[in-house]
Amino acid sequence: MPPSQKRARRYDHARTRTAVLAQFGHVRSAVAGLTPDQLARPTRLGDWTVRELAAHLAMAVESVSRCLDRPAPERQEVTLLDWPFATAQVAGQISEDVRALAATTTPDELFRRTADRITERLPAAAEDRLIASRVGAMRLGDYLVTRCVELVVHTDDLNAATGLEIPYDRQALAACTRLLADALAVKAPGASTEVRIPPYAVVQCIEGPRHTRGTPPNVVETDPLSWIRLATGRTRWRAAVDEALVAASGERADLSDLLPVMG
């Protein structure tokens, strides 16, 4: 079933909104303490420095306010389950915008301005309000789930680049884990393999004999951060298995050809 036709799980709008603000707050506090040397460090995102990564995190949240500034589109074009597969087409433009933003303002000013705008605009915005995102018109409630993905994935990148231990808001981590797991089920529809990411998600995927009761013959299990790194290409499947970050059993439990889910 194409992403646009598959029914997405429901996310509580108030909790998702709170999660976006909480995770952005964690990142803002951490970025405020970074030295010029730390901001100049490389990241695992090509030739981006920490300064550019920080700008991208702020831009991901500022995009909510920017979208709310514009008139609502007339009709929805993109569902939540379309989004993970649509982002690659706009990656080049995002990178250009990040570089320009990082070069024109300090991280402290950027995060202050972003926080002021979203805390003013977001509380009054309805879940079903349509917004014009980069990849097409979406529901605000769905777009906020994607902001959880952006914030959690890039908080992990920031921790890796700086050695910090920026915390993950539990609801943001859960939303990120679930959306990327559901994206795998869309990419490889079926019910022969069960992917478990406790405590947040269980999905079935991959064509083959359908499991009905008892222990599934093909099982993959991992923790949320390991799953997120696999799903976004930060970690390779074989390395994760070799390092016991993933437990995989059964002839259809090799996900190497399906990862990353989101580039």
MOZI-V684753 format. One record per residue. SS is DSSP state (A for helix, B for strand, O for the rest). PHI is phi in whole degrees, 0 to 359 (999 if undefined). PSI is psi in radians with two decimals (999 if undefined). Layout:
SS/PHI/PSI
SS/PHI/PSI
//
This chain:
O/999/2.24
O/300/2.67
O/307/-0.72
O/292/-0.29
O/257/-0.27
O/279/2.37
O/286/2.14
O/278/2.64
O/293/2.76
O/269/2.49
O/240/2.37
O/291/2.10
A/297/-0.78
A/297/-0.72
A/292/-0.69
A/294/-0.77
A/301/-0.79
A/296/-0.67
A/295/-0.74
A/300/-0.83
A/294/-0.68
A/293/-0.81
A/293/-0.66
A/297/-0.66
A/297/-0.71
A/299/-0.78
A/292/-0.75
A/301/-0.77
A/298/-0.70
A/290/-0.77
A/296/-0.59
A/299/-0.45
O/264/0.04
O/283/2.41
O/275/2.88
A/305/-0.66
A/295/-0.72
A/293/-0.68
A/294/-0.42
O/271/-0.05
O/292/2.65
B/286/2.82
O/236/3.08
O/274/0.20
O/255/1.23
O/62/-2.23
O/260/0.27
O/292/2.44
B/269/3.08
A/299/-0.64
A/301/-0.77
A/289/-0.63
A/297/-0.74
A/298/-0.72
A/298/-0.67
A/295/-0.70
A/298/-0.77
A/294/-0.71
A/295/-0.61
A/298/-0.61
A/276/-0.69
A/300/-0.47
A/300/-0.49
A/296/-0.88
A/296/-0.71
A/298/-0.73
A/294/-0.66
A/289/-0.34
A/289/-0.40
O/266/2.77
O/299/2.57
O/291/2.37
O/299/2.80
O/283/-0.50
O/212/2.69
O/286/2.41
O/243/-0.46
O/229/2.30
O/266/2.99
A/299/-0.69
A/281/-0.18
A/283/-0.58
A/304/-0.82
A/302/-0.45
A/265/-0.09
A/258/-0.23
A/287/-0.50
A/299/-0.54
A/289/-0.31
A/247/0.14
A/299/-0.70
A/297/-0.79
A/293/-0.66
A/299/-0.79
A/300/-0.75
A/297/-0.74
A/294/-0.66
A/297/-0.80
A/299/-0.76
A/296/-0.73
A/294/-0.78
A/296/-0.50
A/276/-0.20
A/247/-0.11
O/208/2.76
O/279/2.67
A/303/-0.70
A/299/-0.79
A/293/-0.71
A/297/-0.80
A/290/-0.63
A/297/-0.83
A/296/-0.74
A/297/-0.77
A/296/-0.74
A/299/-0.76
A/289/-0.76
A/287/-0.59
A/290/-0.40
A/277/-0.73
A/272/-0.65
O/290/-0.75
O/303/-0.55
O/269/-0.06
O/273/2.33
O/281/2.60
O/303/-0.68
O/272/0.04
O/297/2.23
B/278/2.44
B/230/2.66
B/267/1.55
B/282/3.02
O/300/-0.55
O/261/0.02
B/134/3.00
B/290/2.24
B/227/2.81
B/290/2.47
A/302/-0.74
A/302/-0.72
A/292/-0.73
A/298/-0.63
A/294/-0.58
A/297/-0.69
A/294/-0.50
A/290/-0.55
A/298/-0.74
A/299/-0.87
A/301/-0.80
A/294/-0.77
A/291/-0.82
A/300/-0.77
A/276/-0.34
A/297/-0.71
A/297/-0.71
A/298/-0.71
A/293/-0.73
A/299/-0.74
A/296/-0.64
A/281/-0.53
A/251/-0.29
O/80/0.11
O/285/2.98
O/234/1.08
O/296/2.24
O/287/2.83
O/249/2.15
O/300/2.32
A/300/-0.75
A/291/-0.64
A/294/-0.74
A/296/-0.71
A/296/-0.80
A/297/-0.75
A/298/-0.83
A/300/-0.80
A/292/-0.73
A/294/-0.72
A/290/-0.55
A/291/-0.75
A/296/-0.58
A/295/-0.64
A/298/-0.75
A/295/-0.54
A/288/-0.74
A/293/-0.64
O/231/1.29
O/296/2.54
O/151/-3.05
O/217/0.44
O/271/-0.30
B/231/2.35
B/253/2.19
B/252/2.10
B/247/2.25
B/229/1.30
O/292/2.54
O/262/0.34
O/254/-0.53
B/209/2.55
B/221/2.19
B/226/2.71
B/250/2.51
B/205/3.07
O/71/2.22
O/296/2.62
O/148/-3.00
O/304/2.31
O/278/2.29
O/276/2.37
O/240/-0.60
O/205/2.82
O/75/-2.87
O/286/2.19
O/299/2.56
O/288/-0.39
O/232/2.03
B/225/2.35
B/239/2.31
B/223/2.38
B/204/3.03
O/269/2.87
A/303/-0.85
A/293/-0.67
A/298/-0.71
A/297/-0.80
A/299/-0.70
A/292/-0.65
A/293/-0.79
A/292/-0.39
O/250/0.13
O/82/0.16
O/286/-0.51
O/233/2.46
O/270/2.61
A/304/-0.90
A/298/-0.71
A/297/-0.72
A/295/-0.70
A/293/-0.79
A/297/-0.56
O/269/0.15
O/60/0.49
O/277/-0.31
B/229/2.38
B/253/2.16
B/227/2.22
B/225/2.41
O/110/2.71
O/289/-0.31
O/251/0.45
O/257/0.22
O/264/1.97
O/262/0.17
A/303/-0.62
A/281/-0.15
A/255/-0.09
O/248/2.58
O/286/2.73
O/283/-0.69
O/232/2.18
O/275/999
//
